[in-house]
């Protein structure tokens, strides 16, 4: 059975995934191809073409399409069916091809399926927490022997994702910038203010009057106004950014000056989120009699909350899917539908996107007249550059899906000082208070971290050990935490690079951040990487077996 999974469609984080005979063949996000971050309002056209190409199939060969949203149960999504019909019957790319049957999968089922099948657990409690699904924003369920069941949900009026998103926008950050607020939280102090969120024996409740039964448009309006009043009364008025035109880039520049209360707001909101997530984990694991927990949905990308959960003692094993945002819904929807036909091979990896050969990269460079070399062992050469204090764009293998670069599309540096952190943030155009993350060999984690995972997807914040603080100050946040990625030996070119760094320095750890500049998606193609290299202050670029150095 061949299933094409789709997400986004007419919202955000459009993506596609191809599952064939129970195996995830390919998955990618539309933003990486269109170069428009989060692919707002875009259809997953190019990502679909990539997945079909990777699987060597045409749309006519696909048995069914799995959409990660069910328009029947969502008041504001009745047009979804029309959008899909338009995409596959009228769009130039697919016109004239057969439209396979479409299965609409509940949004939270899509989130959970991707994570549960990948977790390897025979049984686990399941939490899905996001801005909203069709009618819910938080769901509690259980995964057992390949079967998923949700027993409880909390409606949009009780959305934790909306709560965090509204706070992010209140301090002047753009939509989908919740990760920035998470980083800012460590600089503030949580204020002891009355909270409209109360804990209950079986979950939690947000109390803003009787708004849950309102039509969705009115509910959204009232919920936003209620949270805004709370934020204004306890912190300050909405902080509006200023805009100007930048003559150097020929583009609009957004200027954000954070008010004095912004860090305290961030700390308060983060503390409140962690309080509720820990309580929900306690409720779910006790209800189902298991200490395994699967976490998905956009809120699952909050590394600090995941770290608090990992350290809480409430769970023995925590699994967070690397594409817990809506883009990962394409994987989950496809897996869920395919599982009805037969067994599923777990999807344990995030590198499911496009890859390019050394020969194809060389052809591009020759056409552009760019000088390059092919070192005998590129890992050894790049390790040497990093230890010289150079910043390197690292482009190897298949592109990752999800917001974290995991050693396939990364910017790398040697984390020896906070000056390195500041330089990398400057190169990328990031706010200087935002933390960066380390990648390390798994066996190094035992001495560099207090809790050592494994953390394959850079989604759990843990505290650095004393030795870790001394070795990698560039990736230690002000609260002493690090968002580490642990890499097994022998797992590919990135592990080879970490081994080379270990041989040359004594410690197998490097600073790793996503290969992109401010407001851009992570690079997808060699051309993206070359353009980013030459429009930034990176010192070197390693693409497959090729090395380019800035002279």
C-alpha angles and dihedrals in degrees: 000000000000117000127184112206121202135189136177096026095163102355124055139303095036111194143158135217133187121210117185125181092346096309129109103237101176143347132180141161122246093228091068091062101037092040090224110125115244089359090248110207092353127134117233094248104134094036088053091050091050093050093048090048093049089052093045091233138120127225087257089064094055114104095202145346120236116205117197095223132061110218093189093070098038119083095207099041105068090117094062094092091052091050092053092047090051092047096052102032106033107024112103092235095059104020113133095023124113115268107228119218112279122226116195111212122199108257097236091045087056092051093047098043093057091051099040097050090048096045096075090219120142087203132010143153112248130216122183113185125172144128093284145314124203095303105344140059102192128033132186121200148135135254116206131164094340096315126112124202129176115205102174140027137181118217131239090268086067097047116150091188091056090047091054093041094051090051090050092054092043092066090050103263120136124253114282091030096113090124089064092054089050090055092046092053093076090063095057142059121244109243122225097237130149111271126211088211116089129183119235134191091261101030136308142296136214110215115208099135128270101328102123095087094050121111109273097254093051091043091053091049095048093044092052092047092048094051091044091054089051093049093047094048095051103032117011145279122312110287108228119201123225125233134211138168115256112217092198096058098023088229140105116278122209115214116199123185111184116223119235092258096051097093092048090050090051092048092048094049093045091049091050092049092050091049092056097040091052090049092049090049090052092049094047099045092046092047094053099034097238136113093207115099131190115200127192143149127080094295088060087074089070099108094188093055090045089051092051088050093048091052096041098086089230093112137035095201128024122188121191118182112234092228098045091146123088092278088068089057088080089063094045095048092049093047092047094053094041091051089067089065100047147315120326126223105226116250102228097164140068099204097094100127138089123317131191135208125239089242093056091049091049091053091054092049093048091050090052093045093239118154117230143159136216108221116207090240110017094189091061092047095048091046088056092051092050092051088051088061096259124146114227134195106221118201115173135150127332120357117251125241115224134045097287124085106221103186101296101082104017144139109223137196139161106263097219099127143011087249087070090054091050092048094051091047089050092049091051096041091240125152108271093232094060116105126234127215138236130228114206140171109266093242090054090059091073090069102029098048134045090220113030108192121175091261104181098163106042091243103121124071113217133174120261120237121236089262090048091054090053097045102041112025092151091071100040112106120219090261091056096254131127129199094220132187115207115207123198118228114257095023097121145287094325092055088048089055093050090050090051090051089049092051092050100040108020094244127078100214134110138174110257128188132159118283100245141090127241115306093003129111120246111282116268108180135037088252090056090050094048092048092048091048094053095043093050137053097254113143099215144006125213115193115177104305095344128097127197119187126195107239 
